[in-house]
Amino acid sequence: MWTDSPKLGHLSPNLPFDTLFDRLTRYANFTPLANVTGAPAISLPMALTPENLPVSVQFMGRHGHDRTLLEIAFGLEADNP
């Protein structure tokens, strides 16, 4: 798990596929599934750690159910102003 942002070029699309895929799945292991399947997804900031690092959660929905994800986000925002 990384604690810092990757250095410029670490996730370059010019890298060999296997290298880039490995780096992407270590850095953003949930988003590739949504990207490949075309499923709607949303990432929401939820809190901060004691070290002041952001903590988020990602939700994925069924095809055509983008509205459900937006309703979840709205509900969480309303509960955590």
C-alpha positions in Angstrom: 0.0 0.0 0.0 1.3 3.4 -1.0 1.4 6.3 1.4 2.5 8.8 -1.2 1.3 9.7 -4.7 3.2 7.8 -7.4 6.1 9.6 -9.0 5.5 11.1 -12.4 5.7 8.4 -15.1 5.1 5.5 -12.6 1.8 4.8 -14.3 2.7 5.9 -17.8 0.7 4.3 -20.6 4.1 3.9 -22.4 5.2 1.2 -20.0 5.1 -2.5 -21.0 1.6 -3.8 -20.4 2.6 -6.3 -17.7 4.5 -3.6 -15.7 1.7 -1.1 -16.0 -1.0 -3.6 -15.2 0.9 -4.7 -12.0 1.4 -1.1 -10.9 -2.2 -0.2 -11.6 -3.6 -3.1 -9.7 -1.4 -2.2 -6.7 -2.4 1.4 -6.8 -6.0 1.3 -7.9 -7.1 -2.3 -7.5 -10.9 -1.6 -7.7 -11.3 0.8 -10.6 -10.0 -1.5 -13.4 -13.0 -3.9 -12.9 -15.4 -1.0 -13.4 -13.4 0.3 -16.3 -13.3 -3.0 -18.1 -17.0 -3.9 -17.5 -18.3 -0.4 -18.1 -20.3 -0.7 -14.8 -21.1 2.6 -13.1 -18.9 3.3 -10.0 -18.4 6.1 -7.6 -15.7 6.8 -5.0 -16.7 8.8 -2.0 -14.5 10.5 0.6 -15.5 9.2 4.0 -13.0 10.3 6.7 -9.4 11.2 7.6 -7.0 8.9 9.4 -5.1 10.2 12.5 -2.3 11.0 10.1 -4.7 13.2 8.1 -4.8 10.9 5.1 -8.1 10.5 3.2 -10.2 7.3 3.5 -12.7 6.6 0.8 -15.1 3.9 -0.3 -16.0 2.8 -3.8 -19.4 1.5 -4.8 -20.2 -0.2 -8.1 -23.6 -0.7 -9.5 -25.4 -2.7 -12.2 -25.4 -1.4 -15.7 -28.0 1.3 -16.0 -28.2 1.9 -12.3 -26.1 5.1 -12.0 -29.0 6.8 -10.2 -28.7 4.3 -7.3 -25.0 5.2 -6.8 -25.9 8.9 -6.8 -28.7 8.3 -4.3 -26.2 6.5 -2.0 -23.7 9.4 -2.3 -26.5 11.9 -1.6 -27.6 9.9 1.4 -24.1 9.6 2.8 -23.5 13.3 2.3 -26.7 14.2 4.1 -25.7 12.0 7.0 -22.2 13.5 7.2 -22.3 17.2 6.5 
